[in-house]
């Protein structure tokens, strides 16, 4: 009688392990067949346009200089 219970228990354990091994193998095969997603394309940041300043030179030695004028060139 005890040998029958032992066989039943061993059969259950072996079937349980086999079913889970097959499921894990199937999941592993599915994951290797998937193509990796390409990384999202990053847009390059626009470079700021160069700013040029014109500084006026005064002839008198005591006079103060005015603020530089900003010039932006359009493309």
Secondary structure, DSSP 8 states (H G I E B T S, - for coil): -HHHHHHHHHHHHHHHHHHHHHHHHHHHHHHHHS----------------EEEE----SSSSS-----EEEE---
